[in-house]
Amino acid sequence: RLSRLVDDLLNLARADAGHVTLQTHDFYLNELLAECCRSVQGLANTRGLQLECLAGDDLQFTGDELLLRRLVINLLDNAIRYTPSGGKVTAALEAGAASVQLRVSDTGIGIAPADAARVFERFYRAGEARNRQDGGFGLGLAIVRWIAESHRGTVDCASLSGRGSTFTVTLPK
């Protein structure tokens, strides 16, 4: 955990200083999503969750594959962490004419409207339920936002307390 915290802080510090250069190449974004879903399937099973992956057809994309993998894993990890047993996490990829949307939805505890605007801030953890749980340091969504923005994209959160959340990453083609 300490190693991951240091790595996260170093990545964000480098990004702030403008010292991160994307290592872009062509790859299939649908395959990346499917691989990420497979890698967290065991955690979802352990927590008694249904994990649905809607990766779709081949979708060639140019970007930093390692960073985008980190983005997807962070979103899936959060969704799994904050969804109670018996719930569902869905990851879906949709291609539009000018952009690609990656959505990670859950039937978890949700985020209060007052907290939703701040969830992408570093070290921010919304609500007491998150503060009581063992887990992250409040950097995962800050990293998601940084990765999305470094690819000229955006990330949004739609959530209802007690009903779940949907995080949507929009990346230009």
Secondary structure, DSSP 8 states (H G I E B T S, - for coil): -HHHHHHHHHHHHHHHHT-----EEEEEHHHHHHHHHHHHHHHHHHTT-EEEEE--S--EEEEEHHHHHHHHHHHHHHHHHTS-TT-EEEEEEEE-SSEEEEEEEE-SS---HHHHTTTTSTT---HHHHHHSS---S-HHHHHHHHHHHTT-EEEEEEETTTEEEEEEEEE-
